[in-house]
């Protein structure tokens, strides 16, 4: 569980499962931050194309 008050320098980050870029916590994700996997809607829509491709960010291999 995240604290109620987060400062800009203290925001947790994750790596997007589609594009492999880091993204920061957003207020709208407060209720389900643990389940968030994608940095935005575009990556969520395109997840099947890169998540299933060999050598993609989800495979754990560097690009």
Buried (B, 14 or more C-beta within 10 A) or exposed (E): EEEEEBEEEEEEEBEBBBBBEEBEBEEEBEEEEEEBBBBEEEBBEEBEEBBEEEEBBBEEEEE
